[in-house]
């Protein structure tokens, strides 16, 4: 199976991991294996665990790395990174990478139902399991649709979009991506259609809801950090402000030291930072934007582990 994905911020990401030849690494969202292949090339006695929840990705990764004995393909959601570490790398990872969001393969494979540019059944399931976009669009109440459009799509026209979806599905179920895209377009005033495709925010919101992309992201980022060896690096690529804010806040908490009130003459809490930032929201350059317009919203953040967090719950 051909699983096409153009890794964004490619060189910056690989460099951020500070790969050592005998290290142990986890690519938590391996996709087509672009980042994984670059990591594996730098390893001699080290090992890489290429992880993905998408069965199409697992098939492609298994084929791509079938002759790489130091690469283990793991079919799992990165939310389970603690269990993956316990099973495969009990001493911890030297580096962990998470490239969040939807892959080029998922967007460009019509039958996966992620894109508003081609007609396909409403699906959007990264794991191909569980509730689909069809279920969200046709069974969620108008109030719930409005809520997720606001929360996950930051859609200013959420009330009118949710109302129009509810009206149209009362006549017959909304079954395809282009049906939904046209309904959304009709609910948005013409003067507000200039900022990209009018259905972009709605599709993003539904995709996030279907896959639970933000539900446990803060917990997952902290679990990835805890899975590192001291001195190891966690790098996360985000693609929209919602997930970037979660990652940024998680990193901020991990780099916080003393929490004493500012009027204390000396520190009495004794807390020191668990990590230090090594990348603070690196964005694609002009050359990458020209080659891959989808990278425009990508941001790379990296943190090095200095010690275990003081708070065991962090």
C-alpha positions in Angstrom: 0.0 0.0 0.0 1.3 3.5 -0.9 0.9 5.7 2.1 1.8 9.2 1.0 2.8 11.8 3.6 5.0 14.9 3.2 6.7 15.3 6.6 6.6 19.0 7.6 9.5 20.8 9.2 11.5 17.7 8.3 15.1 18.7 8.9 14.2 20.8 11.9 12.4 17.9 13.5 15.1 15.4 13.0 17.7 17.8 14.3 15.6 18.6 17.3 15.8 15.0 18.5 19.6 15.1 18.8 19.7 11.4 17.7 22.5 9.2 19.1 23.4 6.0 17.2 22.7 3.7 20.1 19.6 5.5 21.3 16.0 4.3 21.6 13.3 6.4 19.9 9.6 6.5 19.5 7.8 8.0 16.5 4.3 8.2 17.9 2.5 9.1 14.7 4.6 7.4 12.1 2.2 7.7 9.2 4.1 6.8 6.0 7.4 6.6 7.8 9.1 9.7 6.5 10.4 10.8 9.9 10.9 7.2 11.1 13.1 6.5 8.1 15.3 9.5 8.8 15.6 8.5 12.5 16.4 4.9 11.6 19.2 6.0 9.2 21.0 7.6 12.1 20.9 4.5 14.3 23.5 1.7 14.5 22.8 -0.3 17.6 19.8 1.8 18.6 16.2 1.0 18.1 13.1 2.8 16.8 9.5 2.1 17.6 7.2 3.4 14.8 3.7 3.8 16.2 0.4 4.6 14.5 -3.3 4.1 15.1 -4.2 3.9 11.4 -4.2 0.4 9.9 -3.3 1.7 6.5 -0.2 3.3 8.0 0.7 0.1 9.8 0.5 -1.8 6.6 2.7 0.7 4.8 5.2 0.9 7.7 5.5 -2.9 7.9 6.3 -3.0 4.3 8.7 -0.1 4.3 10.7 -1.4 7.3 10.5 -5.1 6.7 14.3 -5.3 6.2 15.1 -3.0 9.1 15.7 -5.2 12.2 16.1 -2.2 14.4 12.6 -0.8 13.6 9.6 -2.2 15.4 6.1 -1.2 14.1 3.5 -0.8 16.8 -0.2 -0.6 16.0 -1.4 1.6 18.8 -2.7 5.1 19.7 0.0 7.3 21.0 -2.2 7.9 24.1 -0.9 4.5 25.2 2.8 5.7 25.2 3.2 4.7 28.9 2.2 1.1 28.1 4.3 1.1 25.0 7.3 2.2 27.0 6.6 -0.4 29.7 6.5 -3.1 27.1 9.3 -2.1 24.7 11.6 0.4 26.4 11.4 0.1 30.2 14.5 2.3 30.6 12.9 5.1 28.6 13.4 6.7 25.3 16.2 9.0 24.2 13.7 10.8 22.0 10.0 10.9 21.3 8.3 12.5 18.3 4.6 13.3 17.8 3.4 14.7 14.5 -0.2 15.6 15.3 -3.2 16.1 13.0 -4.3 14.4 9.8 -1.8 12.9 7.3 -1.6 13.7 3.6 -2.6 10.1 2.8 -5.7 10.4 4.9 -6.6 13.7 3.2 -5.8 12.5 -0.3 -7.5 9.1 -0.1 -11.1 10.0 -1.0 -12.8 7.0 0.6 -11.4 8.0 4.0 -13.8 10.9 3.9 -11.5 13.6 5.4 -11.5 16.0 2.4 -14.1 18.6 1.4 -12.5 18.6 -2.1 -13.6 15.1 -3.3 -16.9 13.2 -2.9 -16.8 10.3 -0.5 -18.8 8.7 2.3 -18.5 10.8 5.6 -16.0 8.8 7.6 -12.9 10.7 9.0 -11.9 7.8 11.4 -8.1 7.6 11.7 -8.4 4.2 13.3 -11.2 3.0 11.0 -13.1 2.1 14.2 -15.8 3.7 16.3 -18.2 6.5 15.5 -17.8 8.2 12.1 -18.4 11.7 10.7 -21.7 10.4 9.4 -22.7 9.6 13.0 -21.7 13.0 14.2 -23.4 14.9 11.4 -26.7 12.9 11.5 -27.2 12.0 15.2 -25.7 14.9 17.2 -28.2 17.4 18.4 -28.1 20.9 16.9 -26.8 22.2 20.2 -24.0 19.6 20.3 -23.1 20.4 16.7 -22.9 24.1 17.5 -20.7 23.3 20.5 -18.1 21.3 18.6 -18.0 23.8 15.8 -17.2 26.5 18.3 -14.8 24.5 20.4 -12.9 22.5 17.7 -13.4 24.6 14.6 -13.5 28.1 16.1 -16.3 28.6 13.5 -17.9 32.1 14.0 -20.9 30.9 12.0 -21.5 27.8 14.2 -25.1 28.6 15.0 -26.1 29.0 11.3 -24.0 26.0 10.2 -25.5 23.7 12.9 -29.0 25.0 12.1 -28.6 24.3 8.4 -27.2 20.8 8.9 -30.1 20.0 11.2 -32.6 21.3 8.6 -31.1 19.4 5.7 -30.7 16.0 7.6 -34.4 16.2 8.6 -35.2 15.7 4.9 -32.7 12.9 4.4 -29.4 11.8 6.0 -26.3 13.7 4.9 -24.1 10.9 3.5 -21.1 12.4 1.6 -18.3 14.9 2.1 -19.4 17.2 -0.8 -23.0 17.2 0.4 -21.8 18.4 3.8 -19.4 20.9 2.2 -22.2 22.5 0.1 -24.5 22.7 3.1 -21.9 24.4 5.1 -21.1 26.8 2.3 -24.8 27.7 2.0 -24.8 28.6 5.7 -21.9 31.0 5.6 -22.3 34.6 4.3 -20.5 35.3 1.0 -18.4 38.0 2.6 -17.0 35.4 5.1 -16.0 32.9 2.4 -12.7 34.5 1.5 -10.5 32.9 4.1 -10.0 29.5 2.5 -12.8 27.0 1.8 -15.9 27.8 3.9 -16.1 24.2 5.1 -12.6 23.9 6.4 -13.4 24.8 10.0 -16.4 22.5 10.1 -14.5 19.6 8.7 -11.7 20.2 11.2 -14.2 20.3 14.1 -15.9 17.1 13.1 -12.6 15.3 12.5 -11.4 16.3 15.9 -14.6 15.1 17.5 -14.6 11.8 15.7 -11.0 11.0 16.6 -11.0 12.5 20.1 -7.8 14.4 19.1 -7.9 16.9 22.0 -9.6 14.8 24.7 -6.4 13.5 26.3 -3.7 15.4 24.5 -2.4 17.2 27.6 -2.2 13.9 29.4 -0.5 12.3 26.5 2.1 15.0 26.2 3.0 14.6 29.9 3.1 10.8 29.4 5.5 11.2 26.5 7.7 13.5 28.6 7.7 10.9 31.5 8.6 8.2 29.0 11.9 9.9 28.2 15.3 9.2 29.8 16.8 12.1 31.6 18.5 14.1 28.8 16.0 12.9 26.2 14.0 15.2 23.9 10.3 15.3 23.2 9.4 17.1 19.9 5.7 17.8 18.9 4.4 19.2 15.7 1.0 20.8 15.8 -1.2 22.1 13.0 -3.8 24.3 14.6 -4.0 26.7 17.5 -6.1 24.4 19.7 -3.6 21.6 19.9 -0.6 24.0 19.9 -2.0 25.8 22.9 -2.3 22.5 24.8 1.2 21.5 23.9 2.6 25.0 24.8 0.9 25.0 28.2 2.0 21.5 29.0 5.6 22.4 28.2 5.3 25.6 30.2 4.3 23.7 33.3 7.2 21.2 32.8 9.7 24.1 32.6 8.4 25.9 35.7 10.7 25.9 38.7 10.1 27.8 41.9 6.4 28.4 42.7 7.0 30.5 45.8 5.1 33.9 46.0 7.3 36.6 44.4 7.5 38.5 47.7 9.4 35.5 49.4 13.0 36.6 49.9 14.3 33.0 49.3 12.8 29.9 47.8 11.2 27.6 50.2 9.4 25.2 47.8 12.6 23.8 46.4 11.1 23.1 43.1 13.2 23.1 40.0 12.2 22.7 36.3 11.7 19.2 35.0 12.5 20.3 31.4 14.0 23.0 29.3 12.7 24.2 26.0 14.9 23.7 22.9 12.4 24.8 20.3 9.7 27.4 20.8 7.2 27.1 18.0 9.4 26.8 14.9 7.4 27.6 11.8 8.0 26.5 8.2 10.2 28.6 6.0 9.3 30.2 2.7 10.8 27.3 0.6 8.7 24.7 2.5 5.6 26.7 2.3 6.0 27.0 -1.5 6.6 23.3 -1.8 3.9 22.1 0.7 1.2 24.7 1.4 -0.4 22.4 3.9 2.5 23.1 6.2 1.5 26.7 6.7 0.0 26.3 10.2 2.6 23.8 11.5 4.6 24.5 14.6 7.5 22.5 16.1 8.0 22.6 19.9 10.7 20.6 21.7 11.6 20.0 25.3 14.6 18.3 26.9 14.0 16.3 30.1 16.2 17.4 33.0 14.7 15.3 35.7 11.5 13.5 36.7 8.6 16.0 37.4 8.3 17.0 41.0 4.5 16.4 40.8 3.9 12.7 40.0 0.6 13.7 38.4 2.3 16.0 35.8 
